[in-house]
Amino acid sequence: MSENTPSGYGSAAYKVLSVRTSEDTRAQLEVLAQLNERSVTEETRIALEHWVEKSKADPAVLKRAEQVRAEIEREAETKRNAITAVLGGTKSAPSPRAAKQAST
């Protein structure tokens, strides 16, 4: 590994990701990796991590994430109520977050 390899790289849990790209993009990536004294894999990982961090600050992504979270919480509440009904209990009260979202 080169000195540009982040510490802990070997000890972290990584999963393989295959990416299809054009020959031109691959060639440019290979040149950049060589110039930065890193592997193509390391260059790709760094680029993906940068994209993830950039996306996490995008207002449109954050808005959609809140919508998805609310949907997940609604579905979870429905499933909790269904389980309670199957087990013979009474329907549970909505969670505080669900109650808040229902009032908005």
C-alpha positions in Angstrom: 0.0 0.0 0.0 1.2 3.5 -0.7 1.7 6.2 1.9 -1.5 7.8 0.6 -3.6 4.8 1.8 -5.7 5.8 4.7 -4.8 4.3 8.0 -7.0 1.5 9.1 -7.8 0.6 5.4 -6.8 -3.0 6.0 -8.7 -3.4 9.2 -12.1 -1.9 8.1 -14.9 -4.0 6.7 -15.1 -3.4 3.0 -17.4 -4.9 0.4 -16.6 -5.4 -3.3 -18.4 -3.1 -5.7 -18.2 -3.6 -9.5 -18.6 -0.5 -11.6 -19.1 -0.4 -15.3 -17.6 2.7 -17.0 -16.5 3.8 -20.5 -13.1 3.0 -21.7 -12.3 6.8 -21.7 -13.3 7.2 -18.1 -11.3 4.1 -17.1 -8.2 5.4 -18.9 -8.5 8.8 -17.2 -9.0 7.1 -13.8 -5.9 5.0 -14.4 -3.8 8.1 -15.2 -5.1 9.9 -12.1 -4.4 6.9 -10.0 -0.9 6.8 -11.3 -0.4 10.5 -10.8 -1.7 10.2 -7.2 0.4 7.0 -6.6 -2.7 5.1 -5.7 -4.6 2.1 -7.2 -7.6 2.5 -9.4 -9.6 0.9 -6.6 -8.4 3.5 -4.1 -9.1 6.4 -6.4 -12.6 5.0 -7.0 -13.2 4.6 -3.2 -12.1 8.1 -2.5 -14.3 9.5 -5.3 -17.3 7.6 -4.0 -16.7 8.7 -0.4 -16.5 12.3 -1.6 -19.8 11.9 -3.6 -21.5 10.4 -0.5 -20.4 13.4 1.7 -21.4 15.9 -1.0 -24.8 14.2 -1.4 -25.4 14.3 2.4 -25.2 18.1 2.3 -27.6 18.5 -0.7 -30.8 20.1 0.4 -32.9 18.0 -2.1 -31.4 14.8 -0.8 -32.0 15.8 2.8 -35.6 16.7 2.0 -36.2 13.3 0.3 -34.5 11.5 3.2 -37.0 13.1 5.7 -39.8 12.0 3.4 -38.5 8.4 3.3 -37.9 8.4 7.0 -41.5 9.5 7.6 -42.8 6.8 5.3 -40.7 4.1 7.1 -42.1 5.3 10.4 -45.7 5.1 9.1 -45.1 1.6 7.8 -43.5 0.6 11.1 -46.4 1.9 13.1 -48.9 0.0 10.9 -46.9 -3.2 11.4 -46.7 -2.6 15.2 -50.4 -2.2 15.3 -50.9 -5.3 13.2 -48.7 -7.4 15.5 -50.6 -6.0 18.5 -53.9 -7.0 16.9 -52.6 -10.5 16.1 -51.4 -11.0 19.7 -54.8 -9.9 21.0 -53.8 -6.6 22.6 -55.2 -3.2 22.0 -54.1 -0.9 19.3 -51.1 1.1 20.5 -51.1 4.9 20.5 -49.2 6.5 17.7 -45.6 7.2 18.5 -44.8 10.8 19.4 -43.1 11.4 16.0 -46.1 10.0 14.1 -48.5 12.1 16.1 -46.4 15.2 15.4 -46.3 14.4 11.6 -50.0 13.8 11.5 -50.6 17.2 13.0 -48.5 19.0 10.3 
